[in-house]
Amino acid sequence: MTTSSSNGINVSLEELIELRSQGIGLSLAAGRSSGGLMSGGYRSAFRGRGMDFEEVRAYQPGDDIRRMDWRVTARSNRPHTKLFREERERPVLLCVDSGASMHFGTRIAFKSVQAARVAALLGWAALENHDRIGTSIFAGSKSLEARPASGKRALLRCLQLLVATSATAPDQQTNAWSDALLRLRHLASHGCLVILISDFITLDTAAEQQLVALALHNDVLAIRIFDPLEAELPPPDRYAFSDGRQTHTLWTTDTALRSRYRAAFRARSEHLATLCRDHGMRWLSLSTEQDPAVELQRHLPHVRHRRYSSRRAADAAAL
């Protein structure tokens, strides 16, 4: 998928905004509810005796007289009543890896660009569902965070952070996962939907333990972004490549080497998928040459999550 403003190397705010029409069609509400205290998830579609003030309107027959707004009634000389909307917002945290390994691509786009597109699509879906949107973007030792908040301003803040990190050269630190996940555990309130978007190349054992701890009290959706070259070596030949500082030559004619390379990618994929499955996390794998909107539409209806009402949970804990 490309847009009119896409170059596949850096991502622009215009490009991410253009994804709105595709993102709002995605469903983050699919799946079964876990019941109990986590029986909220979204704002109620019905106005009534909820918790969040919505508006004042003219009194209508059947309205609860206890919700009369006497000040407005006195000023207008017509009866008015207060309307409330039940608070059922769920915090959604978009955690995006923008480290050095993500700034790579051989097909369509860099992994960092594909990750930004996925985050934007899910951000638009969360906005449509009236979720509170937060962001955590880490690039090596650097990190940018925004706590979950409601409305378009929160999503725009997320998109601006994605654009900023896309245009910034990442440092070469490769062990940032543990620190990032530790910060994320403090940022995510219980019952949050945490969406991790990364290639997970540098996710080590210590970071895996942090990920498992995060999943104990939150719903986690892990989306792995990979380049086709990481799954399969190019056709047999001699290839020169560079990281901008050094140039190397790769021979891909060795059949055994090609087999080991392919097997290593599959083994890593199976390990990550098993880790997520064993600890109640959802795992998706997405190539840079796939259309993220199509793939998310295909898989999101199967994502399970807890529906969350922070105020109800707090009230229950106080009892």
C-alpha positions as CSV (number, residue, x, y, z in Angstrom):
1,M,0.0,0.0,0.0
2,T,1.4,3.4,-0.9
3,T,-0.1,6.9,-0.7
4,S,0.4,10.0,-2.8
5,S,3.0,11.3,-0.3
6,S,4.9,8.1,0.4
7,N,8.5,7.5,-0.5
8,G,8.9,4.3,1.6
9,I,11.9,5.6,3.4
10,N,10.4,8.3,5.7
11,V,6.8,8.7,6.7
12,S,5.0,12.0,6.5
13,L,2.1,13.3,8.6
14,E,0.0,13.7,5.5
15,E,0.5,10.1,4.7
16,L,-0.6,8.9,8.1
17,I,-3.6,11.2,8.0
18,E,-4.6,9.8,4.6
19,L,-4.9,6.4,6.3
20,R,-8.0,7.5,8.3
21,S,-10.6,6.1,5.9
22,Q,-9.0,2.6,6.1
23,G,-8.3,2.7,9.8
24,I,-11.8,3.6,10.9
25,G,-13.1,0.5,9.2
26,L,-11.0,-1.8,11.4
27,S,-12.6,-3.4,14.5
28,L,-10.7,-3.3,17.8
29,A,-13.9,-4.5,19.5
30,A,-14.0,-8.0,18.1
31,G,-13.4,-11.0,20.4
32,R,-15.0,-12.2,23.5
33,S,-15.3,-10.3,26.8
34,S,-13.6,-11.8,29.8
35,G,-16.6,-10.7,32.0
36,G,-16.4,-9.6,35.6
37,L,-15.1,-6.1,36.3
38,M,-13.7,-5.8,32.8
39,S,-17.1,-5.5,31.3
40,G,-16.9,-2.1,29.7
41,G,-14.6,-1.4,26.8
42,Y,-16.2,1.6,25.1
43,R,-18.5,4.5,25.8
44,S,-22.1,3.4,26.0
45,A,-24.1,4.2,22.9
46,F,-27.0,5.2,25.2
47,R,-27.2,8.4,27.0
48,G,-28.6,8.3,30.5
49,R,-27.4,8.2,34.1
50,G,-23.8,7.6,33.4
51,M,-20.7,9.2,34.8
52,D,-19.4,11.6,32.2
53,F,-21.3,14.9,31.6
54,E,-22.4,15.1,27.9
55,E,-24.6,18.1,27.4
56,V,-27.7,20.0,28.5
57,R,-30.8,19.9,26.4
58,A,-34.5,20.8,26.7
59,Y,-36.5,18.6,29.0
60,Q,-38.4,15.8,27.3
61,P,-41.2,13.6,28.7
62,G,-39.7,10.7,30.5
63,D,-36.4,12.4,31.5
64,D,-35.3,11.8,35.1
65,I,-36.3,14.9,37.1
66,R,-33.3,14.4,39.3
67,R,-31.1,15.4,36.4
68,M,-32.7,18.7,35.9
69,D,-30.3,21.6,35.3
70,W,-32.0,24.3,37.4
71,R,-29.6,27.1,36.5
72,V,-30.2,26.7,32.7
73,T,-33.9,26.2,33.4
74,A,-34.0,29.5,35.4
75,R,-32.1,31.5,32.8
76,S,-34.1,30.2,29.8
77,N,-37.4,29.9,31.6
78,R,-37.7,26.5,30.0
79,P,-37.0,23.1,31.7
80,H,-33.6,21.6,30.8
81,T,-32.0,18.4,31.8
82,K,-28.4,17.2,32.0
83,L,-27.3,14.2,29.9
84,F,-24.5,11.9,30.8
85,R,-22.6,9.3,29.0
86,E,-21.3,6.2,30.7
87,E,-17.5,6.2,30.9
88,R,-16.3,3.0,29.2
89,E,-13.1,4.2,27.5
90,R,-10.3,1.7,27.2
91,P,-6.7,2.9,27.1
92,V,-4.8,1.8,24.0
93,L,-1.0,2.1,24.0
94,L,0.8,2.1,20.6
95,C,4.3,1.0,21.3
96,V,6.5,1.3,18.2
97,D,10.1,0.2,17.8
98,S,12.1,2.7,15.7
99,G,15.5,1.3,16.4
100,A,18.4,0.9,13.9
101,S,17.2,-2.5,12.6
102,M,13.8,-1.0,11.7
103,H,15.4,1.5,9.3
104,F,15.9,-1.1,6.6
105,G,13.9,-2.3,3.6
106,T,14.2,-3.9,0.2
107,R,10.6,-4.1,-0.8
108,I,8.1,-1.2,-1.0
109,A,9.1,0.5,2.3
110,F,11.4,0.4,5.3
111,K,10.2,-1.6,8.2
112,S,10.0,1.7,10.2
113,V,7.6,3.1,7.6
114,Q,5.4,0.0,7.6
115,A,5.3,0.1,11.4
116,A,4.2,3.7,11.4
117,R,1.5,2.9,8.9
118,V,0.2,0.0,11.1
119,A,0.3,2.3,14.2
120,A,-1.7,5.0,12.4
121,L,-4.3,2.5,11.1
122,L,-4.8,1.2,14.6
123,G,-4.8,4.7,16.0
124,W,-7.6,5.7,13.7
125,A,-9.5,2.6,14.7
126,A,-9.0,3.4,18.4
127,L,-10.2,7.0,17.9
128,E,-13.3,5.7,16.1
129,N,-14.0,3.4,19.1
130,H,-13.6,6.4,21.5
131,D,-10.6,4.8,23.1
132,R,-7.9,6.8,25.0
133,I,-4.8,6.7,22.9
134,G,-1.2,6.7,24.3
135,T,2.1,6.3,22.6
136,S,5.5,4.9,23.4
137,I,8.2,5.1,20.7
138,F,11.7,3.9,21.3
139,A,14.7,4.2,19.1
140,G,17.8,2.7,20.7
141,S,18.4,4.6,23.9
142,K,15.9,7.3,23.0
143,S,12.2,7.2,23.8
144,L,9.2,9.4,23.2
145,E,6.0,8.8,25.3
146,A,2.6,10.2,25.6
147,R,0.1,9.0,28.2
148,P,-3.3,7.8,27.0
149,A,-5.8,10.6,26.4
150,S,-9.0,11.1,24.5
151,G,-9.8,12.7,21.2
152,K,-8.1,13.6,18.0
153,R,-5.4,15.6,19.7
154,A,-4.1,12.5,21.4
155,L,-3.9,10.7,18.0
156,L,-2.3,13.6,16.3
157,R,0.3,13.7,19.0
158,C,1.0,10.0,18.3
159,L,1.3,10.6,14.5
160,Q,3.6,13.5,15.1
161,L,5.9,11.4,17.2
162,L,6.0,8.7,14.5
163,V,6.9,11.2,11.9
164,A,9.6,12.7,14.2
165,T,11.3,9.4,14.8
166,S,11.0,8.4,11.2
167,A,13.1,11.4,10.2
168,T,15.7,10.9,13.0
169,A,18.7,8.7,12.6
170,P,18.6,6.1,15.4
171,D,21.6,5.2,17.5
172,Q,23.1,1.8,17.4
173,Q,22.1,0.6,20.8
174,T,20.5,-2.9,20.5
175,N,19.6,-3.7,24.1
176,A,16.8,-1.2,24.6
177,W,13.9,-3.6,24.8
178,S,14.1,-4.3,28.5
179,D,14.2,-0.6,29.4
180,A,11.4,0.2,27.0
181,L,9.1,-2.6,28.3
182,L,9.8,-1.6,31.9
183,R,8.7,2.0,31.1
184,L,5.7,0.7,29.3
185,R,4.7,-1.4,32.3
186,H,4.5,1.8,34.3
187,L,2.8,3.7,31.5
188,A,0.1,1.0,31.0
189,S,-2.8,0.9,33.5
190,H,-4.3,-2.5,34.2
191,G,-6.7,-3.6,31.4
192,C,-4.9,-1.5,28.8
193,L,-4.7,-2.8,25.2
194,V,-0.9,-2.7,24.4
195,I,0.0,-2.9,20.8
196,L,3.7,-3.7,20.2
197,I,5.0,-3.1,16.6
198,S,8.6,-4.1,15.9
199,D,10.8,-6.6,14.1
200,F,11.6,-8.1,17.6
201,I,15.1,-8.9,16.3
202,T,16.8,-7.6,19.5
203,L,14.2,-9.0,22.0
204,D,16.3,-11.0,24.4
205,T,15.5,-13.3,27.3
206,A,15.4,-10.5,29.8
207,A,13.1,-8.5,27.6
208,E,10.8,-11.5,27.1
209,Q,10.4,-11.7,30.9
210,Q,9.3,-8.0,30.9
211,L,6.9,-8.7,28.1
212,V,5.3,-11.6,30.0
213,A,5.0,-9.4,33.1
214,L,3.3,-6.8,30.9
215,A,0.8,-9.3,29.6
216,L,-0.3,-10.4,33.1
217,H,-2.5,-7.3,33.6
218,N,-3.0,-6.1,30.0
219,D,-4.0,-7.3,26.6
220,V,-1.0,-7.4,24.3
221,L,-1.1,-7.5,20.5
222,A,2.4,-8.1,19.1
223,I,2.8,-7.2,15.4
224,R,6.1,-8.3,13.9
225,I,7.3,-6.3,10.8
226,F,9.8,-8.1,8.6
227,D,11.4,-7.5,5.3
228,P,11.2,-10.4,2.7
229,L,15.0,-10.5,2.6
230,E,15.1,-11.5,6.3
231,A,13.0,-14.6,5.5
232,E,14.7,-15.7,2.3
233,L,18.0,-14.9,0.7
234,P,17.9,-13.4,-2.7
235,P,18.5,-15.6,-5.8
236,P,22.0,-17.2,-6.0
237,D,24.6,-14.6,-6.9
238,R,27.1,-12.2,-5.4
239,Y,25.7,-9.0,-3.7
240,A,27.4,-5.9,-2.4
241,F,25.7,-4.1,0.4
242,S,26.6,-1.3,2.8
243,D,25.4,0.3,6.0
244,G,26.6,3.7,4.9
245,R,30.0,3.2,6.5
246,Q,31.3,-0.2,5.4
247,T,30.7,-2.3,2.3
248,H,30.4,-6.1,2.3
249,T,29.9,-8.8,-0.2
250,L,27.3,-11.6,0.2
251,W,27.4,-14.8,-1.7
252,T,24.1,-16.6,-1.8
253,T,25.0,-19.6,-4.0
254,D,25.6,-22.0,-1.1
255,T,22.5,-24.3,-0.9
256,A,23.2,-25.2,2.8
257,L,23.6,-21.6,3.7
258,R,20.3,-20.7,2.1
259,S,18.6,-23.5,4.0
260,R,20.1,-22.5,7.4
261,Y,19.1,-18.9,6.8
262,R,15.5,-19.9,6.0
263,A,15.4,-22.2,9.0
264,A,16.7,-19.6,11.4
265,F,14.0,-17.1,10.4
266,R,11.3,-19.8,10.8
267,A,12.7,-20.9,14.2
268,R,12.7,-17.3,15.5
269,S,9.1,-16.8,14.2
270,E,7.9,-20.0,15.9
271,H,9.6,-19.0,19.2
272,L,8.0,-15.6,19.3
273,A,4.6,-17.0,18.3
274,T,4.8,-19.7,21.0
275,L,5.9,-17.1,23.6
276,C,2.8,-15.0,22.8
277,R,0.4,-17.9,22.6
278,D,1.6,-19.4,25.9
279,H,1.1,-16.1,27.8
280,G,-2.2,-15.0,26.3
281,M,-0.9,-12.5,23.8
282,R,-1.9,-12.2,20.1
283,W,0.8,-12.5,17.5
284,L,0.7,-11.2,13.9
285,S,3.5,-11.2,11.4
286,L,3.5,-8.7,8.5
287,S,5.8,-8.2,5.6
288,T,6.8,-4.8,4.3
289,E,5.4,-5.7,0.9
290,Q,1.9,-6.6,2.3
291,D,-0.9,-4.1,2.5
292,P,-1.3,-3.4,6.3
293,A,-4.9,-2.4,6.1
294,V,-5.8,-5.6,4.3
295,E,-3.9,-7.8,6.7
296,L,-5.2,-6.0,9.8
297,Q,-8.8,-6.3,8.5
298,R,-8.1,-10.1,8.0
299,H,-6.7,-10.7,11.5
300,L,-8.2,-8.2,13.9
301,P,-11.6,-9.8,14.3
302,H,-9.7,-12.7,16.0
303,V,-7.9,-10.5,18.5
304,R,-9.1,-11.1,22.0
305,H,-9.1,-8.3,24.6
306,R,-10.6,-7.5,28.0
307,R,-13.1,-4.7,28.0
308,Y,-12.1,-2.2,30.5
309,S,-13.8,0.4,32.7
310,S,-11.1,2.1,34.8
311,R,-13.6,3.9,37.0
312,R,-15.6,0.7,37.7
313,A,-12.5,-1.2,38.5
314,A,-11.4,1.6,40.9
315,D,-14.8,1.7,42.5
316,A,-14.7,-2.1,43.0
317,A,-11.3,-2.0,44.5
318,A,-12.4,0.6,47.0
319,L,-15.2,-1.6,48.3
